[in-house]
Amino acid sequence: MTSNDLKAGRSRDEMAARLAQDIPNGWYVNLGIGIPELVAKFVPEDKTLIYHTENGLIGMGPSPAAGQGDPELINAGKRQVTAMPGAAYFHHADSFVMIRGGHIDLCVLGALQVAQNGDLANWSTGQPDAIPAVGGAMDLVAGVKSIYVITQHTTKQGEPKLVESCTYPLTGLGVVNRIYTNLAVIDVTPGGFGVTELSPGVEFKDVQNQTGAPLSDIRESATAGKK
């Protein structure tokens, strides 16, 4: 079974909205490029999050309307953004001091592969024409307090992204805390991948069939922990 065969589950927007529910109020958050950027659209109104970018802005606001942005005000992915009241600009090196010093609470990233022990590969497939360097992701996963991955459960070819061990070049060792996919919410536990929540219309066996490592069902314990 491939991800294209399974019609149930969450869309990209629904995945981002689900993740946004779990970010505590007041956290300093760094959002990666792609699906992670969608998270900011779905933060509940009763929460205030402070967004950080590696290129030197804290207090980042949403993307501007077409034609109304400042070409010099961009995020690390070179997309135009806005600045919230009270935002601050600083040197690129100072931005990485914040990251390396453990001052950012959460980083949300995409993934090529996540291993059952939390290893992350998200920057290169190792092919000769791949990008030449890991960039800021290596610092983010090493210095930020919590790392959440948001990704489709499989590749477009139906290959699992959640695996026993990564075969692509690593971004960080044992760094991922939680994974949000179109099929489930999965914690990285000392015993491997633990499913804490299934997406609507998805059964546990569907998730296991599309995962390249054993899964444990910890939904009851996860629910009990929220009471």
Secondary structure as the mmCIF struct_conf table of DSSP 4:
data_model
#
loop_
_struct_conf.conf_type_id
_struct_conf.id
_struct_conf.beg_label_comp_id
_struct_conf.beg_label_asym_id
_struct_conf.beg_label_seq_id
_struct_conf.end_label_comp_id
_struct_conf.end_label_asym_id
_struct_conf.end_label_seq_id
TURN_TY1_P TURN_TY1_P1 SER A 3 ASP A 5
BEND BEND1 GLY A 9 GLY A 9
HELX_RH_AL_P HELX_RH_AL_P1 ARG A 12 GLN A 21
TURN_TY1_P TURN_TY1_P2 ASP A 22 ASP A 22
BEND BEND2 ILE A 23 ILE A 23
HELX_LH_PP_P HELX_LH_PP_P1 PRO A 24 PRO A 24
TURN_TY1_P TURN_TY1_P3 ASN A 25 GLY A 26
STRN STRN1 TYR A 28 LEU A 31
BEND BEND3 ILE A 33 GLY A 34
HELX_RH_AL_P HELX_RH_AL_P2 ILE A 35 LEU A 38
HELX_RH_3T_P HELX_RH_3T_P1 VAL A 39 PHE A 42
TURN_TY1_P TURN_TY1_P4 GLU A 45 ASP A 46
STRN STRN2 ILE A 50 THR A 53
TURN_TY1_P TURN_TY1_P5 GLU A 54 GLY A 56
STRN STRN3 LEU A 57 GLY A 61
HELX_LH_PP_P HELX_LH_PP_P2 PRO A 62 ALA A 65
TURN_TY1_P TURN_TY1_P6 ALA A 66 GLY A 67
BEND BEND4 GLY A 69 GLY A 69
TURN_TY1_P TURN_TY1_P7 PRO A 71 GLU A 72
STRN STRN4 ILE A 74 ILE A 74
TURN_TY1_P TURN_TY1_P8 ALA A 76 GLY A 77
BEND BEND5 LYS A 78 LYS A 78
STRN STRN5 GLN A 80 GLN A 80
STRN STRN6 THR A 82 TYR A 89
HELX_RH_AL_P HELX_RH_AL_P3 HIS A 92 ARG A 100
TURN_TY1_P TURN_TY1_P9 GLY A 101 GLY A 102
STRN STRN7 LEU A 106 LEU A 109
BEND BEND6 LEU A 112 LEU A 112
STRN STRN8 GLN A 113 ALA A 115
TURN_TY1_P TURN_TY1_P10 GLN A 116 ASN A 117
BEND BEND7 GLY A 118 GLY A 118
STRN STRN9 LEU A 120 ALA A 121
BEND BEND8 TRP A 123 TRP A 123
TURN_TY1_P TURN_TY1_P11 PRO A 128 ASP A 129
BEND BEND9 ALA A 130 ALA A 130
BEND BEND10 PRO A 132 PRO A 132
TURN_TY1_P TURN_TY1_P12 GLY A 135 GLY A 136
HELX_RH_AL_P HELX_RH_AL_P4 ALA A 137 GLY A 143
BEND BEND11 VAL A 144 LYS A 145
STRN STRN10 SER A 146 ILE A 150
BEND BEND12 HIS A 153 HIS A 153
STRN STRN11 THR A 154 THR A 154
TURN_TY1_P TURN_TY1_P13 LYS A 156 GLN A 157
BEND BEND13 GLY A 158 GLY A 158
STRN STRN12 PRO A 160 PRO A 160
BEND BEND14 LYS A 161 LYS A 161
STRN STRN13 LEU A 162 VAL A 163
BEND BEND15 GLU A 164 SER A 165
BEND BEND16 TYR A 168 TYR A 168
HELX_LH_PP_P HELX_LH_PP_P3 PRO A 169 LEU A 170
BEND BEND17 THR A 171 THR A 171
STRN STRN14 GLY A 172 GLY A 172
BEND BEND18 LEU A 173 GLY A 174
STRN STRN15 ARG A 178 TYR A 180
BEND BEND19 ASN A 182 LEU A 183
STRN STRN16 ALA A 184 THR A 189
TURN_TY1_P TURN_TY1_P14 PRO A 190 GLY A 191
STRN STRN17 GLY A 192 LEU A 198
HELX_LH_PP_P HELX_LH_PP_P4 SER A 199 SER A 199
TURN_TY1_P TURN_TY1_P15 PRO A 200 GLY A 201
HELX_RH_AL_P HELX_RH_AL_P5 PHE A 204 ASN A 209
TURN_TY1_P TURN_TY1_P16 GLN A 210 GLN A 210
STRN STRN18 GLY A 212 GLY A 212
BEND BEND20 ALA A 213 ALA A 213
STRN STRN19 LEU A 215 ASP A 217
HELX_RH_AL_P HELX_RH_AL_P6 ARG A 219 LYS A 226
#
